[in-house]
Amino acid sequence: MFEWMAWTTPVAVFFSCILLMLLGMTVWEIKSPTLMRKGFLPLETTRGDRLFIGLLAAAYVNLTFVGVSGKLVEWFALQSEPSIWISFGVSMALLVMIMRKG
């Protein structure tokens, strides 16, 4: 069923984190309905809006890293491609920043 995708450990962890975030946000919204607020994003957002924007940003960070990692080997004369865990950490940090300050 899932043969079409390369299910490596980082990919499984990434999607597991997204699933846990969605479940956590659902419970949080039921317990404490959200209010609109304005942060550094140029519009008023709810928690769900910030989560969606953060997930999009996380996906773009990961896709950019995958696309650039081959070039990083050439530019910095690395022995091998950098670990995908780097982009995972950066994307989760970006997501947290958007959720808290966005």
Beta strands, then each sheet from edge to edge (+ up, - down):
end
